[in-house]
Amino acid sequence: MTPGTLAPYAAHDATSRGRRYPEAPPEFRGEFQRDRDRIVHANAFRRLVYKTQVFVNHEGDLYRTRVTHSLEVAQIGRTIAAALGLHETLTEAICLAHDLGHTPFGHAGQDALNECMREYGGFEHNLQSLRVVDLLEERYAEFPGLNLTFETREGILKHCSANNARELGDIGERFLRREQPGLEAQLANLADEIAYNNHDVDDGLRSGLIDLAQLQDVALFAVEYRAVLARYPQATPRRLTHETIRRMINRIVIDVITTTRARIAAAQPRDIDAVRRLSSPLVSMSDEVRALHLELKRFLNENLYRHDRVIGMTTKSRRVLRELFEAFLADVNLLPAEHRNAALEAETTGGVAGRARVVADYVAGMTDRFALGEHRRLFDPDVEA
Ligand code: MG
């Protein structure tokens, strides 16, 4: 298949399951192109610039932030989509939107907010991404949120508890029936993993928290590194590192393309609905590369994400988020007028849980630096409120 040709099992604009609020089709764009464009124009997308991936935004200008991470996910996703005959623009839309609901301070922020919300239905950044595009963005006169197609929303909602699934209607059904999302959604999910595992090696090395010697025990890295070193013995360490990571990504991408092609050929899905009915995803790494990838993941977990300096930052971030949440929940007058009104209104219908949800939406939407600024405003006696 020529790259870019849509396969029958891909998502197609013409057979999209549509938008929650019906709209006339766009004149000069496809449906998924419109989704992608709406995501790029969203406030939540611009906020990703100042949200942590692993390193807090102010630690250095070259580290990944949520927005550069999302762009790398989209790049990897699009490459694989084109090679497999999947819808490249839908893949891109899902990749760009996948982290829209992320809290400030990366996973530390998400964990802290989830703890705060335990009695009020919990907080999950993946579900929050859907909430952002379905409800929280205010940009269009005729509907709340971005009114995206079912396929993009299906891709954003990667996982979901049975309880939440029941409340979500059609988009939650597949979790109850144990079905799959379309291939573009499966791909975006895997592209996310490929992107962060590889770029975290780069960011980790740049920060000095991990070093080249340690990485010699990680096969995926070591094999490529030795090959690059043998071929370019004079290359500077920076070039060696980047050439190695580039080759790692390339190896995994090629592996996903060939493995997935074979799985599609074996399953022979007629269309996207046949893909959805399968009991397991088709987009996948081979067993061999998955094992190597898991080894890299474990290495990053033990040596980077649990490094003293990262843990120190994590502990501080959790405290900041928890204290912000508690302060706003206890006194909604501390919120900007618009959010205060929303909180009071939600409380009349949903009780304290309703108020808490509005506070969680507000806190989750903050960038790292805004959250730190708000924390100073509320808790530092020297700062004027
Ligand atoms: Mg991500």
Boltz pocket constraint, residues with backbone or C-beta under 6 A from the ligand:
constraints:
  - pocket:
      binder: B
      contacts: [[A, 69], [A, 98], [A, 99], [A, 192]]
      max_distance: 6.0
